[in-house]
Amino acid sequence: MRQLAQYQDGRLELQDVPSPLPPPGGILVQTTCSVISPGTEKMKVEQARMSLLQKAKARPDQVKKVLDTARTLGWKAAVEKVRNRLESPSPLGYSAAGVVVAVDELNTRFRIGDRVACGGAECAFHAEMISVPDLLASRIPEGVEDWQAAYTTLAAISLQAVRQANVQIGDRVLVLGQGLVGLLATSLLRASGARVLGADYVQGRLDTALAMGAERIINPGQTQLTDAVHDWTDGEGVDAVLLCVGGKGSDAADTAITCLRDRGVIVIVGIYDAELSWKTAYMKDIQVRYSRSYGPGRYDPQYEWGGKDYPIGYVRWTENRNFEACLQLMKTGQLDLAPITTRRAPFAEAVSIYDALMQPGNADIGVVLEYASRTHVQPQSCAEDNPPVDHTDSTPAPHHSSPVSELHVIGAGNFARTMLLPHLKGNIALGCIVNATGLSARHVKEKFGFANAETDPSQVFSHPGDALMIGTRHHLHAPLALKGLAQNQHVFVEKPLCLTREELLEIDEAMRTTQGSLMVGFNRRFAPATVELKSVLAKLPGPKTLAYHVVAGPLAPDHWYANVEESGGRILGEACHFFDYACHLLGRPVKVMAQTVGRQAFPDSMTAQIEFADGSSAQIVYTADGDSAYPKESFRLFASGLVAECENFQKLVLHRNRKRTVISYSSKGHAEEMAAWLSFLKLDKPHPMTYSDIHRSMILTFAVLESLRQGCAIPV
């Protein structure tokens, strides 16, 4: 299929990429129409064409992330991450319509052949095929054409702003900014019974505003807006102002406050960094409301990707119900989209259309891309049964009789592209790269030299005996690893290995019969600082004490780790690293007592006290609190005649014989981990990680979770 790709130097390309699969509980849609939003998408292209210095000034939050990465992983890794971001293509588009061509088995709302309107900057791309979760799609009613339905997402943004304004029949509303969203808001306000004054500096937009239902229009460059509002409202001021503008500063906000009546409402709709004049706003007792995208549910992964709808009795208008309301208004003719549709063009001309939009003086408002219909072969079912397992009593040591000839990869996010694949490129033949989005799969294929790019993971399981790397989100780790082991593949899976004890039992059985092997991405075992410390500890008798502190920082609510069904939560998905590290240094754990900080349903701060078979002990403190300037990872280890301190695996300090030795390093173990695995695949060295080690670390992790739940010590 073809998809529009944007690069961070501003280039736009139509690229052939693999078709996606339906997401869990979602649908695969063959796109018939999509809409370019000139305001939002022109801004993205303009930002991409900025210099690095301009990008840094525009996004100080991203600069801070780079500095944090440099502090914890070193400048080389930070620069490589930035380079990966800058050279990786991004999709464009977030409002589309099409026909359902495949349905995930968990979806009960849609059928193949349904016409649907789709939304979301994470899925409703300018592409011939799009993979859409259930609640970001709505069925198109009869009487609404596909080109109209393609506006649904944009219309929902405007509808949510109207709801935030809480207008009543007869209210007078000023819509400041008559771009695409402002014009749609004007029409929706008129449909709700409000009276609308449209303001903009572009006369063509004002003429369109009249066609969309504005009672009066004003060009602030020609007429004093406050005087016009005073005249229109008999000196009272408008009931509400919708700020459909971009940029920052106080001018637009000050104008809005001046035009408002006492206790009026300002709704900020666009990407506008408002600065309010406190005294004027205070004296009028105004309300300032932000309208967040399409409505309640937006940016909630449990809603959008987990399919968990909000009860209508508690949340009347969710983003999906806003979609449905907009489609109904299109059906009845109350939302007429003809006046704002200034161009309808073939998708094949998308790049030239964007070039035209970037030209000064371009007057386009709504641009509809139309896709030539293609015959689509429905993909196989997303789910396959796990292969039968032969129950045996032992797990044989990993082995293979000839060097592994080819490596396949499922999931290649920024971590894999930055920390793993650079160490494999040129050292082993790269076969198939599989990613959920075809655009990313194609990019990784070209960047690292893979032979093929796919979106269907089943493609890699037709190569028995090959190597397989799994870098997907956590809930897919165990199912994919089991399929690889069933094909006698040599599997590397990023941590954690699995999310439940039941999955671990299945992997236990698979490991007893497979001729393949398994390795988990516990990279800290391979860090040069760890190798040095292990060699020192091997010469020291008696038990040891480890105190490991991890300042993980707060988790953003929209981070995928917050979706526990996908990640397993931070303790399982991230802290397993540190439980494994304690086992690597101290041996076999026998008991653990853990407690959380606070009473969260899914804790992100905890302390675990672990007892080991030889009398050693470890305390793991994993916290979302603290100061971000403090080292993310640090530990002290106490042994006979030794105190060892380590900070982010970049500095190891050994205190012994009243002397202090400082050793600096630049690696956290990713390169060494890949080198060790490659040596095994090439028959140069034994497997670098036994399955008993992997199993022990995962059992300890599950014991920690059990201790958190029961509030008591748990034997391991």
C-alpha positions, 0 to 999 in steps of 0.5 A: 500500500502507499502512505504519505511520509514526512521526514524531519527535514521537511521532505514528503514522500508517497511510500510503498509500505506493508499493509497493517493488521487490525489492532486488538478489538479493532478494524482494518479500513481501506481508505476512500477519502481523507482530509488535510487540515491546513492549519495543523498539518502545515504547522507540522511541516513547517516545524519539520523544516526548522533548523536544529536550533529552531527545533530546540527553541520550539520544543524545550521539553524535548531538549530536556529529555535529550539531556536526561538521556545523556546523563543516564546513558551518555552523550553517544546514546543521546546523540544516536537517539536524536539522530534516529528521531530526526531521520525517521519518517512520521505519518500525517493525517488524522481524519479519514473515511473508508470501508472495513476490509478486516475485523479483529475477532474481539470486535463485535460492532463492525462487519466487513463492508461497513463504511466508517469514519475514522479519527486519530493522529495515531492511526487515521493516516493519509494511507491506502490502508489504516488500522483503527481501534474500535472507539476511533471509528463510527459507522457512516449513515446512509445519505452521507458520502465518504468525502463528507464523512472524512471530515468527522474528526475535524468536526468533532474537534469543533463540536467539543469546543461548542459543548465546552462553551455550553451555549444556549439557544439565542446566545451570541458567540464570537468565533475568533479565527475562521480557519477550518476548525473555526468555520466548522464551529460556526456551522455547529453553533448555528445548528445549536441555535446560537448567533455567531459573529465570525472574525478573521483577517482573510476575506475569503474565509469570512465569505465562507463563514457567511455560507456556514451560518455566521450572522455577521463577519468582521475583519479586525484589520479593517474594523475595530472588533470591540466596537463591532461586538459592542454594536452587535450585542447592544453594549452587553458583550458576547456570551462566549468566545471560541479562540480558534487561533494558533501561536502565543501571546496576549493579543487574542486573549485580551481581545476576547476578554474585552468582547465578553460580557460579565461572567462570559466564557472563553474556550481555547480551541487551537494550539494557542499559548494564552496569556491573560490580563489578570485584572480584566479577566478577574473583574469580569469573573470570566471562565477559561476552558480548554477544549481537548481535541475530539472529546472525553476519551481522547488520549486515554489508552484504556478508552481508545486502544483498550475499547473501554467506553465510558458509561453514557450516564456518566459521560454523555458525549465521548469522542466516539459519540461526538463522531456519531453526532457530527455524522448525523448532522451531515445526514440531516444537512445541518452541517454543510461541508461544501462551502469549506471544501476548496479542493478534492484531489487524488491521493497520488497528488498529495505531495504536490498538494502539500507543496501548494499549501505551503505557498504564501497566499494559498487560500485552501480551507478543506482539502479532500484526498480521494483514493482509487479503490483497490482489491484487498486480500483479507489477512488471516486471523490475527490470533493463532493457537499456541503449538502443542507442548510436550511435557518433559522434566528437563530443559536441555542446554541451548545448542545448534549444529550450524551457524544461524544464517538470518535474523528476523525482528518483530517490533522496532521502536526507537529503543530497538533502533537505537540500542540493539539494531546498530550492533547487529547491522553488518554482523548477521544477515537481516531477513524480515522486519515486522512492525505494526505500522508499515511506514516504520517497517519500511524505514527500518528495512532501508536504514538497517538493510533488512531483506523484507518489511511486513506488518504481519508477524506470521511471516517470520515463523516460516523460517525454522532455525533462524534467529528472532528478536522480539521488541514489541510491547510487553503483552506480545512477548510471550505469545511471540516467543512461544511461536518462535520456539515452536519453530526451533528459532533462537529467540531474543526477547526484550524484558519482561519475558512474560506477564503472568505465571501461566505464560511462564509455565507455557514457556517452561514446557516449550523450552523442554522440547525446542531445538531453539534457544531463549535470551531476555534483554537483561542488558545490565548483566553484560555492562563492562562495570558488571563484568569488572565487579563480578570478577572482583566478587568471585575472589571474595568469600561470604554473603554480600549486601546489595542496595540498588536505588532506581529513580524512575521518575513519574509516569506520564498518564498517556505513556503506554506503560500506564496501560497495565494490560499491555505493559504489566505495569512498571514493577513487572515491566521495568523493575524486573531488570533490577531483580534480575541484576540482584540474582546475577550478582548474588545467586538464588533468591529464597524469600522476598518481602515487598511494599508499595509507597501509597495504595495505588491500584497499579503501583509505580514505587516500591521497596523489595527486600530479598533474601538469597540462599547463601545469606546474601541480601538485596534491597531494591528501591524503585521510585517514581519520586525524587529529583530528576537530577539525581542519577537514575540508577545507583547501587552500593554493594558490601562484601568482605573487605569491599564496598563497591559503588556504581552510578548509571553503569558509567562509573564504578568506585571500588573501596578496598584496602583503604584505597579508592579506585574509580573506573569509568565506562560508556556502555550499559551493556547493550552492545556487549549483550548483542555481541554475546548473542551473535557469538552464540548464533555463529557457534563461536561461544556458548549461549550467554544466558541460561534458561534457569537464570531467566526463569529464576528472575521472572519467578522472583518478579512474580513473587514481588508482585504477590508480596505487594498484593498479600502484604507478607513475605513470599518464598521464591 
